[in-house]
Amino acid sequence: MPSVFVSHGAPTLALDDVPARRFLAGLGATLGRPRAIVMVSAHWEADEVRVTAAERPGTIHDFFGFPAPLYDLRYPAPGAVELAHELVALLSAAGYGAEADPARGYDHGAWVPLSLMYPAADVPVLQVSINPERPPAYHWRLGRALGALRASGVLVIGSGSMTHNLQDFRRQRHDVDAPVEAYAQDFCEWFAGHLATGDLEALLAYRERAPAASRAHPSDEHLLPLYVALGAAGVSWSAERVHHGFMHGAIAMDCYLFQSVRAGAPTANFNHDNLGDPHAF
């Protein structure tokens, strides 16, 4: 399986007839049916890595002030308890302090895009947490560990947002087609260019190098899942932007497909050995 980054936008993506929703509604068929899905959502934060381990995780409505029909939606996909414990062992071997969480359900960063991609809710799903106190390199290496599951038909998805400025979103909240903010477009194109050339060094240092990074992402959590998905593709990878667009002027809905490649890989001149220890970050 490839690994994928999706922008999940506002929770109303589950209801709004917008291009990003229509794209995600067709993405599952394009990817095919995986054995299981490992979903890394921007909305589960923990100091150490946590993995859902419930047989039937619940649907978490972790938002307020949205239309009432959103709170009636459920995503009843089964968990994968055996795979969860396998994953905990895999992450522990990679140096992460990983633990299974038998109580955690699916937050909207997981169930909103999954309800569009796999609406039958019949593929087992695990969620994995992020740690916004840790930098992109920590999450890229986390993805490297998760990538070992891809060979057995597991789909790794990072779910966040290509840009995520809530102040600008709230200003345009009632206008899903508001004019695109120039800084958000510039940020997206910087990322697209560096992913296309495989400049991992620049990507990991996006805070210092990308235009308007602090406005595009006042905090890191919605971009960190992209690094997990990128890491899951391995050291030699290709990136394809499969969707580009905006909601509410400032929320970029870009989605990327990452594939492992065997030769001619866009890895740039970067020493990956520097990323060998998660405790170094």
Secondary structure, DSSP 8 states (H G I E B T S, - for coil): --EEEEE--SGGGGT---HHHHHHHHHHHHH---SEEEEEEEEEE-SS-EEE--SS--B-----SS-GGGGG--------HHHHHHHHHHHHHTT---EEESS--B-HHHHHHHHHHSTT--S-EEEEEE-TTS-HHHHHHHHHHHGGGGGGTEEEEEEE-S---HHHHHHTTT-TT----HHHHHHHHHHHHHHHHT-HHHHHTHHHHSTTHHHH-SSSTTTHHHHHHHHHT-SSEEEEEEE--EETTTEE--EEEEEE-SSS----S--GGGG--GGG-
